[in-house]
């Protein structure tokens, strides 16, 4: 029988073996925990969409008032000018002066105009002498019928030229054709003016002659008619609402602005009016119009009536940032002036975290407990 020799280990060797086993044990546990963390991290990063709540875009037929602003003026306001050009010799009125019908307001230097009248009269006299001489020759059969006709035409042309010169001489001055007040003097003595260039703005001082001129869009213009009632407010009288009536609708848009001018006649109601007062007008048409309606929570980046909404795209994950104009608020709803063509849903919760590059995940109403940003 073979004997097995026993090996005696020193205390130092036993300690080394014990430490080695402990290191192996700890290393195995660490690798398992790292593997678990990596798996968990991969699971969380697999869905980075932002959870949001949405609401349907509603379309309602509303009698929305037409809101516009303009300047108070007179329907009889006139811009007075010379018919011909020249040097202004004398101005007889100043701003704020009250004038009567037919009063002389300004005259041009008539040196050149008088010379033109004299020249035209002399030409007319010569044409009449030529015609008289040709008529005598024609009676004696010394001139042809053609010469007589040419002389007659020359006399008629000279007569009309003299009449034009005399007419222009008459309108080398400005007279008030109605009573009123000079609210603006646009030129001074010694200046050169052209034909039709305004020199004065005359404001008639009659009663019930005040109007507010505003500009509206084509959609609002189509809903208005003459005779519609209007409410007018002014900064000068903040606690007073003036009654008005639509009196004129422009048949065409202003080429410069693309808007349609509308005139509203306003009753003073015992208040003192002055041209140039700023006024705001609200007109309620009888014809309703369809408006897009969204929850107030969908409105972001509001600046006055201008704002934005995020529209959910058909794929259910993409969004589009769209500018809107808020017409007015109806409790917790925002009525929009511009249509949201093709939009069915808007983002109501989670919109502050969105951009058009983000992806979203539509959540049920009770399932959104927190919002996660990418």
Legacy VTK file of the C-alpha trace (Angstrom):
# vtk DataFile Version 3.0
C-alpha trace
ASCII
DATASET POLYDATA
POINTS 374 float
0.000 0.000 0.000
1.364 3.323 -1.183
1.577 6.034 1.391
0.430 9.561 0.610
2.621 12.214 1.870
0.862 15.102 3.554
1.913 18.640 2.561
1.996 21.255 5.207
1.281 24.836 3.994
2.697 27.776 5.707
0.363 30.447 7.133
1.485 32.978 4.440
0.503 30.595 1.630
-2.961 30.066 3.094
-3.581 33.835 3.220
-2.563 34.197 -0.457
-5.017 31.495 -1.561
-7.830 33.105 0.401
-7.253 36.548 -1.158
-7.170 35.059 -4.685
-10.566 33.417 -4.208
-12.052 36.604 -2.872
-10.835 38.562 -5.926
-12.404 36.032 -8.290
-15.694 36.192 -6.427
-15.831 40.002 -6.485
-14.862 40.150 -10.156
-17.690 37.841 -11.160
-20.290 39.884 -9.309
-18.999 43.130 -10.856
-19.244 41.789 -14.398
-22.788 40.585 -13.818
-23.867 44.022 -12.468
-22.248 45.829 -15.412
-24.056 43.518 -17.827
-27.375 44.217 -16.093
-26.824 48.012 -16.204
-25.915 47.908 -19.889
-29.044 45.956 -20.705
-31.220 48.350 -18.734
-29.637 51.391 -20.415
-30.208 49.948 -23.846
-33.855 49.315 -23.051
-34.456 52.924 -21.935
-32.715 54.502 -24.915
-34.665 52.455 -27.420
-37.647 54.953 -27.286
-36.558 58.606 -27.176
-39.842 60.109 -28.359
-41.332 62.941 -26.305
-44.696 62.028 -24.748
-47.381 64.606 -25.569
-51.089 65.181 -25.316
-53.120 66.290 -28.343
-56.491 67.851 -29.032
-58.639 67.882 -32.147
-58.868 71.035 -34.290
-62.500 72.183 -34.336
-64.205 74.282 -37.000
-67.022 76.542 -35.850
-69.274 79.013 -37.645
-69.009 82.286 -35.699
-70.262 85.837 -36.282
-66.844 87.253 -35.500
-66.727 91.072 -35.498
-64.504 92.817 -38.006
-61.927 94.727 -35.975
-59.948 97.550 -37.575
-58.357 100.849 -36.647
-58.028 104.151 -38.462
-57.944 107.931 -38.240
-60.900 110.230 -37.676
-61.414 112.668 -40.521
-64.172 114.404 -42.489
-65.940 113.147 -45.579
-65.675 116.718 -46.906
-61.929 117.036 -46.387
-60.314 118.717 -49.389
-56.766 119.163 -50.636
-56.628 122.509 -52.401
-54.058 123.159 -55.138
-53.273 125.326 -58.165
-54.295 124.080 -61.585
-51.013 125.278 -63.119
-47.475 125.420 -61.835
-45.555 128.499 -60.832
-44.058 130.499 -57.981
-46.329 131.141 -54.993
-46.457 134.922 -54.596
-48.771 135.309 -51.610
-50.504 133.090 -49.024
-53.345 134.796 -47.144
-54.231 132.161 -44.495
-52.456 130.054 -41.922
-53.151 126.768 -40.184
-56.188 126.931 -37.909
-57.843 129.819 -39.776
-61.561 129.521 -40.473
-62.440 130.476 -44.048
-65.693 131.234 -45.851
-66.777 130.029 -49.310
-65.065 131.950 -52.116
-62.344 133.421 -49.893
-58.979 133.989 -51.612
-56.333 131.752 -50.023
-53.220 132.045 -52.237
-52.045 133.380 -55.612
-49.180 132.630 -57.994
-46.805 135.131 -59.513
-48.684 135.954 -62.746
-45.807 137.443 -64.727
-45.397 134.397 -66.925
-49.116 133.633 -67.007
-50.072 137.179 -68.103
-47.434 137.011 -70.830
-48.923 133.762 -72.119
-52.401 135.345 -72.210
-51.091 138.370 -74.098
-49.225 136.155 -76.550
-52.343 134.062 -77.189
-54.478 137.181 -77.765
-51.973 138.567 -80.261
-51.928 135.280 -82.126
-55.714 135.353 -82.280
-55.724 138.875 -83.757
-53.236 137.836 -86.449
-55.284 134.744 -87.297
-58.420 136.881 -87.668
-56.577 139.328 -90.004
-55.278 136.442 -92.107
-58.767 134.987 -92.396
-60.271 138.358 -93.403
-57.655 138.819 -96.141
-58.143 135.273 -97.533
-61.912 135.722 -97.537
-61.517 138.852 -99.726
-59.234 137.038 -102.129
-61.605 134.082 -102.258
-64.514 136.385 -103.205
-62.366 137.770 -106.022
-61.499 134.204 -107.073
-57.836 134.907 -106.267
-57.635 132.302 -103.479
-58.643 128.665 -103.447
-61.141 127.055 -101.156
-58.301 125.189 -99.449
-56.602 128.470 -98.457
-59.875 129.743 -97.020
-60.391 126.554 -95.018
-56.816 126.652 -93.672
-57.206 130.264 -92.598
-60.510 129.476 -90.876
-58.915 126.565 -89.005
-55.966 128.756 -87.964
-58.363 131.360 -86.560
-60.322 128.707 -84.593
-57.129 127.184 -83.115
-55.876 130.610 -82.044
-59.224 131.354 -80.400
-59.115 128.130 -78.311
-55.479 128.758 -77.347
-56.421 132.203 -76.053
-59.342 130.695 -74.102
-57.036 128.144 -72.459
-54.578 130.852 -71.452
-57.347 132.954 -69.938
-58.723 129.944 -68.072
-55.311 129.159 -66.583
-54.928 132.795 -65.612
-58.187 132.550 -63.695
-56.961 129.455 -61.797
-53.599 130.927 -60.865
-55.169 131.421 -57.433
-56.781 129.224 -54.797
-60.199 130.043 -53.381
-62.193 128.106 -50.785
-65.191 126.474 -52.427
-66.810 125.794 -49.048
-66.551 127.006 -45.473
-64.223 125.237 -43.115
-60.925 125.311 -41.276
-57.397 125.135 -42.693
-55.899 122.207 -40.795
-52.690 121.963 -42.827
-50.579 124.387 -44.847
-48.204 122.347 -46.967
-46.273 125.097 -48.828
-45.000 128.637 -48.204
-44.566 131.834 -50.181
-41.750 131.766 -52.728
-41.902 128.014 -53.278
-42.416 126.527 -56.744
-45.517 124.378 -56.994
-46.676 122.053 -59.726
-50.144 121.496 -61.177
-52.324 119.652 -58.666
-49.749 119.731 -55.851
-51.667 120.215 -52.553
-51.046 123.531 -50.812
-53.813 123.459 -48.169
-55.935 120.818 -46.451
-59.407 122.232 -45.826
-61.604 120.575 -43.235
-65.298 121.381 -43.409
-66.724 122.258 -40.004
-70.252 120.947 -40.576
-72.110 118.768 -38.082
-72.330 114.964 -38.397
-69.596 114.947 -40.999
-67.070 112.756 -39.168
-65.845 109.462 -40.593
-63.263 106.851 -39.706
-61.360 105.412 -42.658
-60.031 101.875 -42.088
-58.543 99.101 -44.222
-59.759 95.490 -44.040
-58.786 92.173 -45.626
-60.626 90.662 -48.568
-62.366 88.096 -46.334
-63.713 90.784 -44.014
-64.638 93.060 -46.939
-66.798 90.297 -48.410
-68.820 90.101 -45.165
-69.562 93.842 -44.975
-72.375 95.875 -46.513
-73.327 99.539 -46.496
-75.577 100.433 -43.591
-74.112 97.928 -41.103
-73.830 99.194 -37.539
-70.430 99.705 -35.953
-69.024 100.499 -32.533
-66.220 103.059 -32.423
-63.883 103.695 -29.503
-61.183 106.338 -29.230
-58.167 106.743 -27.000
-59.222 110.347 -26.426
-62.509 109.173 -24.857
-61.736 105.731 -23.353
-65.056 105.385 -21.503
-67.315 106.235 -24.440
-68.547 103.931 -27.215
-69.664 105.890 -30.284
-72.269 104.542 -32.688
-71.261 104.334 -36.330
-72.488 103.064 -39.676
-70.686 101.720 -42.737
-71.185 104.290 -45.500
-68.683 103.321 -48.195
-66.956 100.130 -49.336
-64.141 100.501 -51.828
-64.766 98.521 -55.049
-61.078 97.614 -55.336
-58.099 97.040 -53.081
-55.415 99.624 -52.450
-52.492 98.620 -54.733
-49.947 99.649 -52.098
-51.311 97.616 -49.164
-53.603 95.059 -50.819
-56.362 95.973 -48.320
-59.834 97.368 -48.977
-60.661 100.873 -47.669
-63.902 101.142 -45.686
-65.531 104.354 -44.428
-67.580 104.474 -41.204
-69.607 107.569 -40.331
-69.489 108.427 -36.602
-71.864 110.553 -34.524
-70.043 112.885 -32.049
-72.651 112.294 -29.306
-71.845 115.638 -27.736
-68.065 115.103 -27.729
-65.524 117.439 -29.299
-63.909 115.784 -32.310
-60.763 116.793 -34.149
-59.204 115.401 -37.329
-56.483 112.851 -36.710
-57.924 111.183 -33.587
-57.062 107.472 -33.451
-60.149 105.242 -33.490
-60.861 101.512 -33.275
-63.878 100.046 -35.045
-65.831 96.824 -34.421
-68.390 95.799 -37.032
-70.587 92.718 -36.509
-71.636 91.347 -39.906
-74.713 89.172 -40.299
-72.821 86.609 -42.328
-71.081 83.972 -40.191
-67.680 82.584 -41.068
-65.908 79.304 -40.276
-62.987 79.560 -37.852
-60.468 77.053 -36.552
-60.734 76.592 -32.769
-58.021 75.022 -30.579
-57.441 74.790 -26.797
-55.579 77.696 -25.243
-52.892 75.240 -24.044
-51.890 74.676 -27.670
-50.860 78.331 -28.128
-47.136 79.009 -27.650
-44.842 82.000 -28.136
-47.739 84.452 -28.079
-46.995 88.067 -29.058
-50.206 90.078 -29.178
-52.394 88.297 -31.715
-49.450 86.459 -33.283
-48.557 82.982 -31.944
-47.618 79.414 -32.949
-49.035 75.901 -32.566
-47.498 72.466 -33.127
-49.555 70.336 -35.514
-49.330 66.542 -35.319
-48.459 65.093 -38.707
-50.280 62.067 -40.238
-47.453 59.677 -39.284
-48.274 60.265 -35.596
-44.675 61.058 -34.666
-43.632 64.211 -36.557
-44.805 67.727 -35.747
-44.962 70.989 -37.700
-44.661 74.437 -36.122
-47.303 76.683 -37.693
-47.894 80.456 -37.193
-51.443 81.462 -36.236
-53.390 84.650 -35.532
-55.620 84.604 -32.465
-58.892 86.405 -33.173
-60.205 86.159 -29.604
-60.422 83.815 -26.600
-63.634 81.981 -25.718
-63.129 80.609 -22.176
-60.436 77.929 -22.607
-60.558 77.977 -26.408
-58.632 80.138 -28.870
-60.433 81.176 -32.065
-57.941 81.576 -34.920
-58.263 84.090 -37.743
-56.276 82.003 -40.214
-57.329 78.470 -41.207
-55.271 75.384 -40.299
-55.562 73.650 -43.657
-55.308 69.879 -43.359
-54.589 69.910 -39.613
-56.628 67.579 -37.416
-54.684 67.577 -34.117
-52.532 70.064 -32.227
-50.134 69.482 -29.348
-51.546 70.713 -26.029
-49.122 69.297 -23.424
-45.415 68.937 -24.079
-45.254 71.663 -26.734
-42.582 73.776 -24.904
-40.109 70.894 -25.319
-40.666 70.426 -29.034
-38.935 71.387 -32.229
-39.749 70.206 -35.733
-36.807 67.771 -35.504
-38.214 66.011 -32.429
-40.318 62.851 -32.515
-43.351 62.579 -30.272
-45.387 59.799 -28.711
-49.098 60.447 -28.305
-50.218 59.559 -24.789
-53.720 58.996 -23.410
-55.170 61.746 -21.228
-54.404 59.934 -17.947
-51.160 58.310 -19.019
-48.956 61.377 -19.148
-47.348 61.737 -15.768
-44.183 63.432 -16.761
-42.568 64.974 -19.810
-39.174 63.770 -20.917
-36.909 65.923 -23.045
-34.604 64.335 -25.571
LINES 1 375
374 0 1 2 3 4 5 6 7 8 9 10 11 12 13 14 15 16 17 18 19 20 21 22 23 24 25 26 27 28 29 30 31 32 33 34 35 36 37 38 39 40 41 42 43 44 45 46 47 48 49 50 51 52 53 54 55 56 57 58 59 60 61 62 63 64 65 66 67 68 69 70 71 72 73 74 75 76 77 78 79 80 81 82 83 84 85 86 87 88 89 90 91 92 93 94 95 96 97 98 99 100 101 102 103 104 105 106 107 108 109 110 111 112 113 114 115 116 117 118 119 120 121 122 123 124 125 126 127 128 129 130 131 132 133 134 135 136 137 138 139 140 141 142 143 144 145 146 147 148 149 150 151 152 153 154 155 156 157 158 159 160 161 162 163 164 165 166 167 168 169 170 171 172 173 174 175 176 177 178 179 180 181 182 183 184 185 186 187 188 189 190 191 192 193 194 195 196 197 198 199 200 201 202 203 204 205 206 207 208 209 210 211 212 213 214 215 216 217 218 219 220 221 222 223 224 225 226 227 228 229 230 231 232 233 234 235 236 237 238 239 240 241 242 243 244 245 246 247 248 249 250 251 252 253 254 255 256 257 258 259 260 261 262 263 264 265 266 267 268 269 270 271 272 273 274 275 276 277 278 279 280 281 282 283 284 285 286 287 288 289 290 291 292 293 294 295 296 297 298 299 300 301 302 303 304 305 306 307 308 309 310 311 312 313 314 315 316 317 318 319 320 321 322 323 324 325 326 327 328 329 330 331 332 333 334 335 336 337 338 339 340 341 342 343 344 345 346 347 348 349 350 351 352 353 354 355 356 357 358 359 360 361 362 363 364 365 366 367 368 369 370 371 372 373
